Amino acid sequence: MSTVSYHIAPLTAAHAESLCSWRYEPPYDFYRWLSWEEIQAQGREFGDPDIRRDQYAAALDEHGQLVGFAQFFPLLGVTRLGLGLRPDLCGQGSGIALVRVVVAEALRRSPSHEIDLEVHSWNRRAIRVYERAGFAITDTYELPAPGGSTFEVHCMTYSPADA
């Protein structure tokens, strides 16, 4: 099996528009963006050029093809990661390469920061990948969801000794 290698690059508007078309199989179809037109009109997330430049990055393969994205959300002393792998690559063993390149970029951007992420507690596939990349569950809590309900997430913190 060949080793998958990705690199980080700026998330362009074209990349961002592509992310909005990504569709995952159930139960992962929960992870989808609004349309590119809606995100731009609302100035949400990577639809805002300043947020896209400051917080988002593209993960590209050796041919320059978009394979994933990352968000580096700054908190006090912490970089909270958000990331996603292109749907057709999910379940093929390449997620760990994405997580590792994103962690390396987070460390490059803010070497003194702790790195963490939130993951839905039902998403065992992602949790296994994060654990293999050196993250451990450090907290579990409820977050608000649209419509007044809540959903359970694990906060996972990166520990280089576990990677």
Buried (B, 14 or more C-beta within 10 A) or exposed (E): EEEBEBBBEEBBEEBBBBBBEBEBEEEBEEBBBBEBEEBBEEEEBBBBEEBBEEBBBBBBBEEEEBBBBBBBBEEEEBBBBBBBBBBEBBEEEBBBBBBBBBBEBBBEEBEEBBBBBBBBBEBEBBBEBBBBBBBEBEEEEEEEEEEEEEEEBBBBBBEEEEE
